[in-house]
């Protein structure tokens, strides 16, 4: 139920919460203050547990479909110039994840990893127009026979401080499988070939690993 990237944080948080709760029981004489401290610690632990949850998703494998790589809200659907890898015009879909969303990144399609690069950077809010270029991020390109090359970009948000990327150049990946994790608030951008049929619009809520967001006509 929990992602492996959260194991250390979960264990540390559990120990810390337990210690503080016990100390509060014996060191704080005011009952109302003791209760506030203990309840606050329990709520904090629950929030950490829900952030690192990793629900099982059964992906409907289809080479002509792209599935949502993450849970979240669609904030951009437009044609843009992608200047890092393709250096031409592409269709961009951006999905914003709040701290309450599942933060597992899943492969939007199957194929082979052609490009994978980490970029250190700033921590602007994830919906900022420049976050795709200035924030800490990873850029990954996957290729298959149907779509050709698809680029996705994991982008850290204002709170996030670590992006985990499992895509390695030359690796064969399966649609819907675990591609990484972004800790504490983030965004994922997809750059698709012109002519791809988009199945979502701005403000739609999508479910990673199962929902079709684009397809080949």
Buried (B, 14 or more C-beta within 10 A) or exposed (E): EBBEBBEEBBEEBEEEBEEBBEEBEEEBEEEEEBEEBBEBBEEBBEEBBEBBBBEEBEBEEBEEBBBBBBBBBBBBBEEBEBEBBBEEEBBBBBBBBEBEBBBBBBBBBBBEBBBBBEBEBBBBEBBBEEBBBBBBBBBBBBBBEBBEBBBBBBBBBBEBEEBBBBBEEEEEBBBBEBBBBBBBBBBBBBBBBEEBEBBBEEEBEBBBBBBBBBBBE
